[in-house]
């Protein structure tokens, strides 16, 4: 499995894409594959300021519920409302239509400390 080179990754299997100080965050293809069919995404943290590694929501698969961890400190400014009616987008397009939240990042330099695609690939190998 290959991972987009333009993203950063966490040990908790989230990915982050940074555009200025606005980050788009989701879970990796590895994570969604391990979870199986996603049936529900619960994110009720819009407008909340959170620290890095705080839980910002949960994702529910057929057999398990898993917490979602924020890769870098910031404020949740948008939730992907398409996931309310189509949570399976996380399975079919985890790096595109299956994104979860947009966050105004407190310190964009914090994102640079996360794993590269190569480092993440070694973690999950």
Secondary structure, DSSP 8 states (H G I E B T S, - for coil): ----TT-EE-TTSEEEEEETTEEEEEE-HHHHHHH-SEEEEE---TT-EE-TT-EEEEEEESS-EEEEE-SS-EEEEEE-THHHH-TTHHHH-TTTTT--EEEEES-HHHHHTSB-HHHHHHHH-
